[in-house]
Amino acid sequence: MQISNPADQLWLATRIIFISLLFSLYVNGLPKASNFKTTLFADDTCLILANKNIDIFEKMGDQEINKVDRWMRHSKLSLNYGKTVFMIFNSHNKQSCPFRVQIGSNLINRVNSTKYLGMHLDHNLNWDTHISKLENKLSCYSGIFYSIRDNLSTNALKTIYFSFVYSHLQYAVGACDSATQASLHRPNTIHNRIIKNISWSSYRCHVTPLYGQLNLLKLNDI
């Protein structure tokens, strides 16, 4: 359905915001339903629990997740078991240890990485998965800039760059502080290629002066 009338668009946007606000108020009591540290963003919920003893941790997890399930059923809400996953973070990388989370008869899928609010979290928190996804996006945009650069001005290309490239580089950029330089090498190389495409430069030229000419930041500087 396409709505072209500005008044109808405003009404629809207002209604969506109002419904989202009501939902946020409705689930606002969830953090008090269990001992999980709970983060809420619209209908995306993250539950965090910590313990050094794996046996105690598993028992705690089972008890607390069922408290959440009871609260949701009491509030006339339902958990999407197919979209719900859990992940274990630890400093010893004991991912082979037997561990399961079960709600009633429903087993929750265990994963080594998952996407939450645009961030790809992995169980080692080294951000390799997130950086790999970023690399794929940059590769796609590199080809696009090469295709369109002959038809647009430098300023137009920079506008597109800030909309589709810089926004991805800047999002949750603090996470990359803990990433290794080796993992950042590939996206850094692709980013340099995009800058060369924007400036109509040869792939063999030195890239540092181009950043200065375009008044843009290198990946490490971002």
Backbone as a chain_set.jsonl record, in Angstrom:
{"seq": "MQISNPADQLWLATRIIFISLLFSLYVNGLPKASNFKTTLFADDTCLILANKNIDIFEKMGDQEINKVDRWMRHSKLSLNYGKTVFMIFNSHNKQSCPFRVQIGSNLINRVNSTKYLGMHLDHNLNWDTHISKLENKLSCYSGIFYSIRDNLSTNALKTIYFSFVYSHLQYAVGACDSATQASLHRPNTIHNRIIKNISWSSYRCHVTPLYGQLNLLKLNDI", "coords": {"N": [[0.844, -1.191, 0.0], [0.633, 2.159, -0.916], [1.018, 5.379, 0.288], [0.353, 8.57, -0.631], [-0.612, 11.048, 0.056], [0.351, 13.784, 2.005], [-0.823, 14.447, 4.488], [-2.035, 12.046, 5.246], [0.244, 10.48, 5.433], [1.541, 11.697, 7.591], [-0.348, 11.188, 9.605], [-0.235, 8.377, 9.676], [2.459, 7.991, 10.457], [2.414, 9.215, 12.965], [0.614, 7.552, 14.282], [2.055, 5.134, 14.289], [4.24, 5.829, 15.918], [2.864, 6.365, 18.291], [1.74, 3.857, 18.9], [4.105, 2.401, 19.238], [5.124, 3.688, 21.48], [3.166, 3.05, 23.385], [3.522, 0.262, 23.454], [6.122, 0.136, 24.475], [5.722, 1.177, 27.031], [4.043, -0.793, 27.973], [5.647, -3.091, 28.192], [7.435, -2.311, 30.031], [7.733, -3.274, 32.58], [9.117, -5.639, 32.419], [11.989, -5.838, 33.015], [11.943, -6.103, 35.814], [10.971, -8.564, 36.268], [12.692, -10.676, 36.499], [16.055, -11.797, 37.397], [17.723, -11.15, 35.391], [19.87, -8.858, 33.652], [18.314, -6.532, 31.818], [17.812, -5.281, 28.589], [15.922, -3.134, 26.624], [14.617, -2.413, 23.454], [12.286, -1.137, 21.594], [10.613, -3.844, 20.225], [12.719, -5.541, 20.521], [14.562, -7.466, 22.663], [17.093, -7.976, 25.055], [18.615, -10.236, 27.218], [20.749, -10.548, 29.967], [23.033, -12.471, 31.822], [25.286, -13.475, 34.394], [27.816, -15.647, 35.686], [30.484, -17.307, 37.336], [30.623, -20.027, 37.717], [29.827, -22.745, 35.791], [27.861, -24.72, 36.133], [26.153, -23.674, 38.113], [25.461, -21.421, 36.727], [24.006, -22.446, 34.539], [21.76, -23.5, 35.855], [20.739, -21.156, 37.011], [20.155, -19.723, 34.679], [18.113, -21.271, 33.549], [16.09, -21.032, 35.491], [15.635, -18.236, 35.556], [14.922, -17.556, 32.909], [12.53, -18.84, 32.653], [11.037, -17.401, 34.483], [10.783, -15.04, 33.067], [9.286, -15.988, 30.917], [6.884, -16.683, 32.231], [6.078, -14.157, 33.11], [5.591, -12.928, 30.658], [3.512, -14.468, 29.6], [1.57, -13.968, 31.524], [1.202, -11.308, 30.978], [-0.114, -11.425, 28.623], [1.494, -11.777, 26.382], [3.609, -13.245, 23.874], [6.456, -15.309, 23.387], [8.681, -15.453, 20.682], [9.866, -18.325, 19.863], [11.323, -19.338, 17.73], [12.864, -17.218, 16.816], [14.345, -16.573, 18.965], [17.474, -16.71, 20.527], [20.446, -17.911, 22.234], [23.634, -17.094, 23.658], [26.932, -17.821, 24.79], [29.358, -16.074, 26.502], [32.741, -16.22, 27.277], [35.984, -16.251, 28.868], [37.587, -18.39, 28.392], [36.914, -19.748, 26.193], [35.262, -22.058, 26.145], [33.398, -23.452, 24.375], [32.474, -25.949, 23.83], [31.277, -27.009, 26.027], [28.556, -28.705, 27.584], [25.421, -27.251, 27.441], [22.253, -25.915, 27.829], [19.244, -24.138, 27.09], [15.972, -24.077, 28.07], [12.535, -23.532, 27.612], [9.706, -24.476, 28.979], [8.604, -26.917, 26.839], [10.174, -26.092, 24.817], [13.201, -25.809, 23.211], [15.825, -23.496, 23.232], [17.724, -22.103, 20.659], [21.233, -22.345, 20.466], [23.856, -20.138, 19.606], [26.862, -19.002, 17.921], [27.196, -16.482, 17.023], [25.275, -13.477, 16.566], [22.887, -11.061, 15.364], [22.262, -7.93, 16.701], [20.509, -5.041, 17.05], [21.792, -3.956, 14.792], [24.424, -4.634, 15.22], [26.777, -7.209, 14.869], [27.235, -9.615, 17.012], [29.686, -11.761, 18.43], [30.694, -14.825, 20.08], [33.253, -14.587, 21.1], [33.712, -11.938, 21.267], [35.431, -10.525, 19.559], [34.799, -9.175, 17.343], [35.102, -10.049, 14.731], [33.122, -11.177, 13.106], [31.308, -9.04, 12.778], [32.97, -7.184, 11.47], [33.518, -8.597, 9.152], [30.978, -8.599, 7.94], [30.741, -5.847, 7.539], [32.795, -5.499, 5.731], [31.761, -6.823, 3.476], [29.653, -5.103, 2.805], [31.079, -2.757, 2.164], [32.498, -3.649, -0.062], [30.465, -3.981, -1.932], [29.581, -1.305, -2.209], [31.889, -0.172, -3.231], [32.027, -1.134, -5.866], [29.731, 0.108, -6.841], [30.356, 2.861, -6.696], [32.405, 2.934, -8.546], [30.965, 2.502, -10.865], [29.292, 4.721, -11.095], [30.792, 7.03, -10.988], [31.644, 8.502, -13.238], [29.493, 9.966, -14.0], [28.74, 11.771, -12.09], [29.376, 14.602, -9.94], [32.205, 15.427, -7.784], [31.309, 16.392, -5.307], [28.695, 15.377, -5.253], [29.247, 12.65, -5.204], [30.531, 12.508, -2.745], [28.411, 13.12, -1.065], [26.807, 10.853, -1.392], [28.615, 9.022, -0.399], [28.772, 9.732, 2.368], [26.196, 9.074, 3.099], [25.867, 6.303, 2.602], [28.257, 4.906, 3.108], [30.054, 6.086, 5.081], [28.241, 6.21, 7.187], [27.926, 3.522, 7.891], [30.538, 2.908, 8.657], [30.868, 4.513, 10.884], [28.953, 3.657, 12.68], [28.552, 2.344, 15.842], [31.306, 2.432, 16.21], [33.138, 2.329, 18.248], [33.397, -0.311, 19.031], [35.27, -1.434, 17.374], [37.669, -0.78, 18.471], [38.674, -2.836, 19.988], [39.268, -4.681, 18.117], [41.545, -6.548, 16.032], [44.334, -5.283, 14.136], [44.854, -6.794, 11.937], [42.371, -7.906, 11.254], [41.082, -5.627, 10.478], [42.354, -4.88, 8.21], [41.457, -5.679, 5.603], [38.79, -4.365, 5.252], [39.786, -1.754, 5.442], [41.396, -1.561, 3.184], [39.471, -1.788, 1.153], [37.966, 0.471, 1.698], [39.844, 2.451, 1.068], [39.914, 2.035, -1.659], [37.378, 2.884, -2.403], [37.635, 5.632, -1.892], [39.498, 6.295, -3.849], [37.949, 5.83, -6.092], [36.013, 7.842, -5.809], [37.585, 10.092, -6.204], [38.441, 9.801, -8.788], [40.879, 8.491, -9.186], [43.883, 6.575, -9.866], [44.203, 3.107, -9.066], [46.716, 2.515, -8.188], [47.834, 4.722, -7.066], [49.081, 6.789, -4.329], [47.187, 6.863, -1.379], [46.868, 8.561, 0.822], [47.175, 11.475, 0.313], [44.774, 11.856, -1.056], [42.723, 11.635, 0.805], [43.15, 13.994, 2.203], [42.637, 15.893, 0.2], [39.921, 15.463, -0.287], [38.921, 15.972, 2.152], [38.303, 13.974, 4.042], [38.191, 11.233, 6.417], [40.523, 8.627, 7.256], [39.968, 5.087, 7.812], [41.026, 4.179, 10.306], [41.299, 6.625, 11.581], [38.661, 7.442, 11.805]], "CA": [[0.0, 0.0, 0.0], [1.401, 3.382, -1.024], [0.28, 6.556, 0.745], [0.985, 9.735, -1.241], [-1.104, 12.265, 0.695], [1.192, 14.133, 3.171], [-1.604, 14.395, 5.725], [-2.187, 10.63, 5.577], [1.563, 10.004, 5.847], [1.757, 12.209, 8.939], [-1.248, 10.446, 10.5], [0.296, 7.026, 9.823], [3.685, 8.068, 11.245], [2.013, 9.517, 14.346], [-0.004, 6.343, 14.837], [3.117, 4.159, 14.538], [4.979, 6.301, 17.086], [2.0, 6.213, 19.456], [1.658, 2.425, 19.207], [5.422, 2.007, 19.75], [5.216, 4.222, 22.838], [2.302, 2.231, 24.233], [4.158, -1.046, 23.631], [7.266, 0.322, 25.375], [5.169, 1.312, 28.38], [3.424, -2.063, 28.355], [6.674, -4.078, 28.543], [8.394, -1.64, 30.899], [7.912, -4.035, 33.807], [9.88, -6.864, 32.173], [13.261, -5.924, 33.749], [11.736, -6.461, 37.221], [10.381, -9.904, 36.342], [13.728, -11.68, 36.721], [17.358, -11.264, 37.787], [18.486, -10.782, 34.206], [20.018, -7.463, 33.261], [17.453, -6.497, 30.643], [17.828, -4.091, 27.735], [14.743, -3.109, 25.755], [14.565, -1.457, 22.356], [11.048, -1.52, 20.879], [10.283, -5.241, 20.519], [13.956, -6.305, 20.644], [14.917, -7.58, 24.074], [18.318, -8.716, 25.336], [18.715, -10.634, 28.623], [22.146, -10.83, 30.274], [23.231, -13.118, 33.115], [26.696, -13.835, 34.555], [28.263, -16.429, 36.841], [31.741, -17.976, 37.003], [30.431, -21.478, 37.785], [28.98, -23.097, 34.66], [26.709, -25.489, 36.603], [25.242, -22.704, 38.744], [25.015, -20.537, 35.662], [22.962, -23.126, 33.767], [20.566, -23.574, 36.699], [20.207, -19.799, 37.101], [19.58, -19.359, 33.386], [16.843, -21.987, 33.381], [15.112, -20.443, 36.406], [15.329, -16.849, 35.21], [14.227, -17.46, 31.619], [11.146, -19.262, 32.872], [10.369, -16.255, 35.111], [10.45, -14.142, 31.961], [8.192, -16.61, 30.168], [5.657, -16.556, 33.026], [5.679, -12.747, 33.07], [5.055, -12.625, 29.336], [2.197, -15.112, 29.463], [0.667, -13.229, 32.399], [0.944, -10.022, 30.321], [-0.75, -11.732, 27.338], [2.495, -11.686, 25.327], [4.178, -14.546, 23.526], [7.849, -15.293, 22.964], [8.929, -16.128, 19.409], [10.944, -19.268, 20.146], [12.14, -19.523, 16.53], [13.785, -16.094, 16.653], [15.084, -16.39, 20.211], [18.724, -17.476, 20.59], [21.302, -17.542, 23.35], [25.056, -17.186, 23.374], [27.755, -17.813, 25.99], [30.628, -15.361, 26.408], [33.655, -16.562, 28.364], [37.383, -15.964, 28.562], [38.328, -19.633, 28.17], [36.444, -20.3, 24.924], [34.761, -23.418, 26.354], [32.125, -23.52, 23.663], [32.05, -27.337, 23.713], [30.633, -27.448, 27.263], [27.111, -28.928, 27.407], [24.634, -26.172, 28.034], [21.045, -25.703, 27.048], [18.206, -23.289, 27.664], [14.681, -24.635, 27.696], [11.34, -22.894, 28.154], [8.682, -25.495, 28.798], [9.085, -27.961, 25.937], [10.866, -25.423, 23.715], [14.634, -25.613, 23.346], [16.295, -22.274, 22.602], [18.897, -22.383, 19.834], [22.501, -21.723, 20.867], [24.601, -19.655, 18.44], [28.163, -18.386, 18.183], [27.094, -15.063, 16.66], [23.91, -13.048, 16.283], [22.772, -9.631, 15.07], [21.414, -7.206, 17.652], [20.507, -3.597, 16.803], [22.763, -3.599, 13.763], [25.754, -5.139, 15.56], [26.935, -8.661, 14.806], [27.983, -10.032, 18.202], [30.168, -13.143, 18.431], [30.928, -15.288, 21.445], [34.584, -14.189, 21.545], [33.731, -10.474, 21.313], [36.563, -9.967, 18.817], [34.164, -8.377, 16.282], [35.445, -10.533, 13.397], [31.886, -11.362, 12.336], [30.798, -7.708, 12.423], [33.879, -6.596, 10.49], [33.31, -9.324, 7.897], [29.743, -8.059, 7.345], [31.076, -4.497, 7.085], [33.615, -5.681, 4.533], [30.869, -7.168, 2.364], [28.937, -3.886, 2.424], [32.02, -1.858, 1.517], [32.802, -4.202, -1.385], [29.319, -3.661, -2.785], [29.59, 0.132, -2.494], [33.047, 0.127, -4.057], [31.616, -1.358, -7.245], [28.728, 1.12, -7.208], [31.05, 4.128, -6.927], [33.143, 2.811, -9.812], [29.999, 2.554, -11.974], [28.586, 6.006, -11.2], [31.672, 8.184, -10.791], [31.777, 9.288, -14.458], [28.266, 10.722, -14.245], [28.429, 12.64, -10.954], [30.457, 15.464, -9.455], [32.844, 14.97, -6.55], [30.427, 16.715, -4.179], [27.583, 14.419, -5.266], [29.797, 11.366, -4.771], [30.775, 12.606, -1.302], [27.105, 13.049, -0.399], [26.432, 9.438, -1.396], [29.568, 8.367, 0.5], [28.373, 9.949, 3.755], [24.906, 8.422, 3.341], [25.878, 4.848, 2.496], [29.524, 4.301, 3.522], [30.494, 6.636, 6.359], [27.263, 5.855, 8.22], [28.238, 2.156, 8.342], [31.833, 2.927, 9.332], [30.747, 5.227, 12.147], [27.991, 3.024, 13.583], [29.164, 1.522, 16.907], [32.718, 2.344, 15.833], [33.927, 2.029, 19.43], [33.627, -1.754, 19.138], [36.453, -1.789, 16.597], [38.875, -0.524, 19.267], [39.194, -4.104, 20.483], [39.545, -5.552, 16.972], [42.949, -6.577, 15.633], [44.64, -4.58, 12.896], [44.776, -7.77, 10.842], [40.975, -8.042, 10.844], [40.662, -4.363, 9.88], [43.141, -4.608, 7.003], [40.645, -5.82, 4.398], [37.873, -3.229, 5.074], [40.565, -0.542, 5.236], [41.803, -1.585, 1.779], [38.293, -1.504, 0.328], [37.637, 1.88, 1.936], [40.789, 3.219, 0.248], [39.497, 1.886, -3.065], [36.22, 3.77, -2.582], [38.155, 6.999, -1.949], [40.11, 6.45, -5.17], [36.86, 5.927, -7.058], [35.394, 9.159, -5.656], [38.501, 11.119, -6.713], [38.838, 9.403, -10.139], [42.32, 8.238, -9.124], [44.354, 5.233, -10.196], [44.296, 2.215, -7.91], [48.111, 2.408, -7.772], [48.31, 5.976, -6.477], [49.132, 6.844, -2.868], [45.837, 7.279, -1.002], [46.836, 9.565, 1.897], [46.833, 12.819, -0.169], [43.381, 11.914, -1.511], [41.896, 11.922, 1.983], [43.293, 15.412, 2.477], [41.957, 16.65, -0.851], [38.48, 15.297, -0.138], [38.567, 16.317, 3.535], [37.703, 12.783, 4.621], [39.024, 10.526, 7.38], [40.828, 7.208, 7.061], [39.191, 4.201, 8.685], [41.592, 4.213, 11.656], [41.018, 7.94, 12.16], [37.246, 7.437, 12.178]], "C": [[0.88, 1.242, 0.0], [0.532, 4.578, -0.655], [0.998, 7.795, 0.236], [0.552, 11.043, -0.59], [-0.272, 12.584, 1.938], [0.44, 14.058, 4.488], [-1.779, 12.954, 6.191], [-0.857, 10.043, 6.056], [1.874, 10.444, 7.278], [0.905, 11.461, 9.952], [-0.706, 9.045, 10.749], [1.55, 7.02, 10.692], [3.374, 8.324, 12.714], [1.421, 8.291, 15.021], [1.05, 5.29, 15.181], [3.906, 4.54, 15.787], [4.167, 6.081, 18.365], [1.905, 4.746, 19.878], [2.981, 1.929, 19.793], [5.604, 2.474, 21.188], [4.372, 3.398, 23.805], [2.923, 0.866, 24.5], [5.327, -0.942, 24.61], [6.812, 0.453, 26.82], [4.632, -0.016, 28.892], [4.473, -3.077, 28.836], [7.696, -3.5, 29.521], [8.649, -2.404, 32.203], [8.748, -5.287, 33.644], [11.205, -6.918, 32.938], [13.118, -6.327, 35.214], [11.217, -7.884, 37.393], [11.407, -10.982, 36.654], [15.012, -10.991, 37.168], [18.26, -11.014, 36.588], [18.727, -9.274, 34.194], [19.332, -7.346, 31.907], [17.606, -5.18, 29.891], [16.68, -4.208, 26.746], [14.914, -2.049, 24.684], [13.408, -1.866, 21.46], [10.728, -2.965, 21.239], [11.518, -6.137, 20.537], [14.404, -6.292, 22.095], [16.165, -8.434, 24.23], [18.397, -8.966, 26.836], [20.147, -11.084, 28.901], [22.259, -11.379, 31.692], [24.685, -13.567, 33.208], [26.917, -14.658, 35.815], [29.521, -17.188, 36.434], [31.606, -19.496, 36.991], [29.424, -21.895, 36.719], [27.744, -23.869, 35.099], [25.67, -24.579, 37.258], [24.628, -21.797, 37.694], [23.878, -21.162, 34.861], [21.662, -23.199, 34.56], [19.911, -22.196, 36.824], [19.509, -19.403, 35.8], [18.227, -19.995, 33.174], [15.759, -21.363, 34.253], [14.672, -19.051, 35.94], [14.571, -16.731, 33.892], [12.784, -17.912, 31.761], [10.355, -18.205, 33.655], [9.92, -15.266, 34.045], [9.263, -14.685, 31.176], [6.871, -16.484, 30.917], [5.153, -15.113, 33.011], [5.03, -12.406, 31.733], [3.673, -13.237, 29.154], [1.16, -14.407, 30.326], [0.273, -11.894, 31.765], [0.315, -10.197, 28.936], [0.198, -11.489, 26.167], [3.058, -13.068, 25.052], [5.602, -14.374, 23.021], [7.976, -16.063, 21.649], [10.135, -17.051, 19.585], [11.865, -19.458, 18.95], [13.167, -18.426, 16.331], [14.636, -15.848, 17.897], [16.312, -17.282, 20.234], [19.468, -17.089, 21.859], [22.76, -17.81, 22.988], [25.827, -17.087, 24.682], [29.058, -17.085, 25.69], [31.505, -15.83, 27.564], [35.086, -16.362, 27.9], [38.194, -17.21, 28.24], [37.889, -20.343, 26.895], [35.969, -21.744, 25.05], [33.394, -23.571, 25.683], [31.613, -24.953, 23.52], [31.31, -27.83, 24.955], [29.133, -27.624, 27.034], [26.32, -27.868, 28.143], [23.397, -26.002, 27.181], [20.073, -24.83, 27.828], [16.867, -23.792, 27.142], [13.559, -23.881, 28.394], [10.173, -23.844, 27.907], [9.235, -26.627, 27.966], [9.901, -27.392, 24.779], [12.34, -25.215, 24.027], [15.041, -24.362, 22.579], [17.622, -22.56, 21.891], [20.124, -21.629, 20.348], [23.301, -21.347, 19.622], [25.951, -19.105, 18.883], [28.19, -16.91, 17.795], [25.644, -14.74, 16.36], [23.913, -11.547, 16.04], [21.81, -8.997, 16.063], [21.595, -5.714, 17.433], [21.623, -3.171, 15.856], [24.179, -4.065, 14.033], [25.758, -6.656, 15.488], [27.847, -9.086, 15.953], [28.451, -11.468, 18.04], [30.623, -13.523, 19.835], [32.314, -14.942, 21.977], [34.721, -12.678, 21.718], [34.986, -9.897, 20.66], [36.099, -9.191, 17.587], [34.519, -8.842, 14.868], [34.205, -10.691, 12.521], [31.342, -10.021, 11.871], [31.664, -7.071, 11.347], [33.742, -7.284, 9.141], [32.053, -8.839, 7.18], [29.982, -6.65, 6.798], [31.886, -4.562, 5.795], [32.758, -5.985, 3.31], [30.107, -5.936, 1.869], [29.844, -2.934, 1.67], [32.363, -2.344, 0.108], [31.695, -3.873, -2.376], [29.342, -2.186, -3.181], [30.777, 0.536, -3.358], [32.717, -0.038, -5.536], [30.623, -0.317, -7.731], [29.402, 2.455, -7.524], [31.832, 4.092, -8.243], [32.205, 2.972, -11.002], [29.42, 3.947, -12.181], [29.508, 7.215, -11.217], [31.799, 9.053, -12.041], [30.571, 10.192, -14.709], [27.916, 11.719, -13.141], [29.64, 13.473, -10.573], [31.045, 14.882, -8.17], [31.955, 15.226, -5.342], [29.255, 15.751, -4.097], [28.055, 13.055, -4.78], [30.062, 11.368, -3.27], [29.467, 12.54, -0.525], [26.639, 11.604, -0.298], [27.333, 8.66, -0.433], [29.13, 8.511, 1.963], [27.072, 9.224, 4.091], [25.046, 6.908, 3.455], [27.166, 4.174, 2.965], [29.917, 4.776, 4.919], [29.538, 6.259, 7.497], [27.516, 4.453, 8.769], [29.559, 2.124, 9.104], [31.725, 3.517, 10.728], [29.865, 4.5, 13.155], [28.711, 2.081, 14.554], [30.658, 1.348, 16.675], [33.603, 2.026, 17.03], [34.242, 0.552, 19.585], [34.914, -2.156, 18.43], [37.75, -1.509, 17.344], [39.507, -1.82, 19.76], [39.492, -5.09, 19.362], [41.026, -5.489, 16.615], [43.139, -5.807, 14.334], [44.564, -5.516, 11.697], [43.343, -7.902, 10.33], [40.46, -6.783, 10.166], [41.371, -4.062, 8.56], [42.281, -4.643, 5.737], [39.626, -4.685, 4.236], [38.598, -1.906, 4.856], [41.004, -0.43, 3.774], [40.644, -1.231, 0.862], [37.867, -0.051, 0.485], [38.563, 2.788, 1.114], [40.387, 3.173, -1.228], [38.297, 2.782, -3.368], [36.677, 5.216, -2.718], [38.798, 7.265, -3.309], [39.047, 6.561, -6.262], [36.207, 7.306, -7.011], [36.26, 10.244, -6.307], [39.002, 10.811, -8.131], [40.349, 9.122, -10.212], [42.638, 6.803, -9.5], [44.446, 4.397, -8.927], [45.726, 2.127, -7.372], [48.622, 3.67, -7.081], [48.294, 5.897, -4.952], [47.845, 7.487, -2.35], [45.807, 8.404, 0.028], [46.527, 10.976, 1.407], [45.375, 12.951, -0.606], [42.438, 12.217, -0.356], [41.955, 13.404, 2.327], [42.553, 16.269, 1.477], [40.434, 16.604, -0.688], [37.973, 15.705, 1.25], [37.796, 15.182, 4.203], [38.703, 12.098, 5.543], [39.298, 9.097, 6.941], [40.044, 6.381, 8.069], [39.716, 4.246, 10.118], [41.315, 5.55, 12.341], [39.554, 8.062, 12.57], [37.075, 6.726, 13.52]], "O": [[1.779, 1.362, 0.832], [-0.55, 4.768, -1.211], [2.136, 8.05, 0.627], [1.267, 12.042, -0.673], [-0.187, 11.753, 2.842], [1.006, 13.648, 5.501], [-1.685, 12.668, 7.384], [-0.829, 9.214, 6.966], [2.401, 9.668, 8.076], [1.379, 11.132, 11.039], [-0.708, 8.567, 11.883], [1.702, 6.16, 11.56], [3.987, 7.73, 13.6], [1.694, 8.023, 16.191], [0.965, 4.634, 16.219], [4.209, 3.684, 16.619], [4.708, 5.666, 19.39], [1.982, 4.429, 21.065], [2.986, 1.133, 20.731], [6.165, 1.756, 22.016], [4.811, 3.087, 24.912], [2.867, 0.362, 25.622], [5.51, -1.808, 25.465], [7.44, -0.093, 27.727], [4.745, -0.333, 30.076], [4.222, -3.833, 29.775], [8.71, -4.136, 29.806], [9.673, -2.194, 32.853], [9.063, -5.943, 34.637], [11.528, -7.976, 33.477], [14.069, -6.841, 35.804], [11.042, -8.358, 38.516], [11.035, -12.092, 37.036], [15.061, -9.768, 37.302], [19.438, -10.699, 36.754], [17.892, -8.503, 34.667], [19.738, -8.004, 30.95], [17.537, -4.103, 30.481], [16.49, -5.246, 26.112], [15.308, -0.919, 24.974], [13.515, -2.805, 20.671], [10.586, -3.292, 22.417], [11.39, -7.361, 20.565], [14.6, -5.229, 22.683], [16.283, -9.491, 23.611], [18.267, -8.039, 27.634], [20.698, -11.902, 28.165], [21.674, -10.843, 32.633], [25.262, -13.995, 32.208], [26.307, -14.418, 36.858], [29.615, -17.663, 35.302], [32.386, -20.182, 36.329], [28.28, -21.442, 36.745], [26.678, -23.7, 34.508], [24.472, -24.692, 36.997], [23.449, -21.45, 37.754], [22.899, -20.488, 34.54], [20.583, -22.986, 34.006], [18.688, -22.074, 36.752], [18.421, -18.827, 35.813], [17.299, -19.352, 32.682], [14.628, -21.185, 33.801], [13.482, -18.735, 35.935], [13.675, -15.896, 33.768], [11.907, -17.412, 31.056], [9.136, -18.118, 33.509], [8.818, -14.723, 34.111], [8.35, -13.942, 30.816], [5.841, -16.206, 30.303], [3.95, -14.872, 32.911], [4.036, -11.681, 31.684], [2.77, -12.596, 28.617], [0.006, -14.261, 29.921], [-0.836, -11.402, 31.976], [0.219, -9.24, 28.167], [-0.225, -11.053, 25.096], [2.989, -13.956, 25.901], [5.912, -13.413, 22.317], [7.455, -17.17, 21.509], [11.282, -16.617, 19.472], [13.057, -19.712, 19.123], [14.223, -18.662, 15.745], [15.54, -15.012, 17.882], [16.209, -18.484, 19.989], [19.166, -16.072, 22.484], [23.068, -18.639, 22.131], [25.426, -16.353, 25.585], [29.773, -17.43, 24.749], [31.06, -15.837, 28.712], [35.368, -16.309, 26.703], [39.359, -17.108, 27.856], [38.416, -21.401, 26.551], [36.235, -22.566, 24.173], [32.379, -23.79, 26.344], [30.463, -25.165, 23.136], [30.773, -28.938, 24.953], [28.504, -26.799, 26.373], [26.535, -27.626, 29.331], [23.48, -25.951, 25.953], [20.085, -24.795, 29.058], [16.658, -23.917, 25.935], [13.615, -23.623, 29.597], [9.71, -23.999, 26.777], [10.233, -27.241, 28.342], [10.276, -28.124, 23.864], [12.689, -24.53, 24.988], [14.656, -24.18, 21.424], [18.522, -23.18, 22.457], [20.061, -20.432, 20.627], [23.412, -22.143, 18.69], [26.159, -18.787, 20.054], [29.095, -16.175, 18.19], [24.875, -15.61, 15.953], [24.832, -10.845, 16.461], [20.686, -9.466, 16.244], [22.69, -5.179, 17.606], [22.305, -2.17, 16.08], [25.051, -3.915, 13.178], [24.844, -7.31, 15.99], [29.067, -8.939, 15.881], [27.693, -12.311, 17.562], [30.899, -12.66, 20.669], [32.534, -14.997, 23.187], [35.721, -12.195, 22.248], [35.542, -8.907, 21.137], [36.917, -8.615, 16.871], [34.269, -8.119, 13.903], [34.236, -10.374, 11.332], [30.957, -9.872, 10.711], [31.139, -6.477, 10.405], [33.837, -6.635, 8.1], [32.053, -8.683, 5.959], [29.486, -6.302, 5.726], [31.677, -3.765, 4.88], [33.01, -5.457, 2.227], [29.936, -5.747, 0.664], [29.443, -2.363, 0.656], [32.502, -1.536, -0.81], [31.965, -3.527, -3.526], [29.146, -1.851, -4.35], [30.681, 1.486, -4.135], [33.077, 0.803, -6.359], [30.662, 0.094, -8.891], [29.057, 3.105, -8.511], [31.911, 5.09, -8.959], [32.599, 3.515, -12.034], [29.093, 4.323, -13.307], [29.041, 8.331, -11.443], [32.044, 10.252, -11.911], [30.635, 11.09, -15.549], [26.917, 12.431, -13.239], [30.78, 13.099, -10.847], [30.475, 13.981, -7.555], [31.853, 14.382, -4.452], [28.857, 15.347, -3.004], [27.348, 12.38, -4.032], [29.847, 10.361, -2.596], [29.422, 11.964, 0.562], [26.139, 11.175, 0.742], [26.874, 7.753, 0.262], [29.118, 7.532, 2.709], [26.866, 8.806, 5.23], [24.414, 6.292, 4.313], [27.162, 2.966, 3.201], [30.091, 3.967, 5.83], [29.968, 6.019, 8.626], [27.344, 4.211, 9.964], [29.689, 1.396, 10.088], [32.41, 3.073, 11.649], [30.011, 4.702, 14.361], [29.389, 1.142, 14.136], [31.215, 0.275, 16.905], [34.706, 1.508, 16.857], [35.246, 0.195, 20.201], [35.576, -3.11, 18.838], [38.818, -1.944, 16.913], [40.723, -1.899, 19.931], [39.922, -6.213, 19.623], [41.684, -4.481, 16.87], [42.215, -5.693, 13.529], [44.251, -5.093, 10.583], [43.117, -7.998, 9.124], [39.519, -6.842, 9.373], [41.027, -3.1, 7.873], [42.367, -3.745, 4.899], [39.588, -4.077, 3.167], [38.085, -1.028, 4.162], [40.988, 0.657, 3.196], [40.807, -0.469, -0.091], [37.453, 0.586, -0.484], [38.113, 3.776, 0.535], [40.513, 4.165, -1.947], [38.205, 3.367, -4.448], [36.166, 5.95, -3.564], [38.649, 8.357, -3.857], [39.221, 7.294, -7.235], [35.884, 7.877, -8.053], [35.738, 11.196, -6.889], [39.899, 11.495, -8.624], [41.006, 9.478, -11.19], [41.773, 5.929, -9.459], [44.732, 4.916, -7.848], [45.933, 1.713, -6.231], [49.739, 3.677, -6.562], [47.602, 5.068, -4.361], [47.452, 8.549, -2.833], [44.818, 9.133, 0.105], [45.69, 11.645, 2.014], [44.802, 14.039, -0.533], [41.471, 12.962, -0.514], [40.946, 14.004, 2.697], [41.913, 17.254, 1.845], [39.748, 17.598, -0.927], [36.768, 15.775, 1.492], [36.77, 15.405, 4.846], [39.906, 12.346, 5.467], [38.448, 8.437, 6.343], [39.522, 6.907, 9.051], [38.924, 4.342, 11.055], [41.118, 5.594, 13.555], [39.24, 8.711, 13.567], [35.955, 6.61, 14.019]]}, "num_chains": 1, "name": "protein.A"}
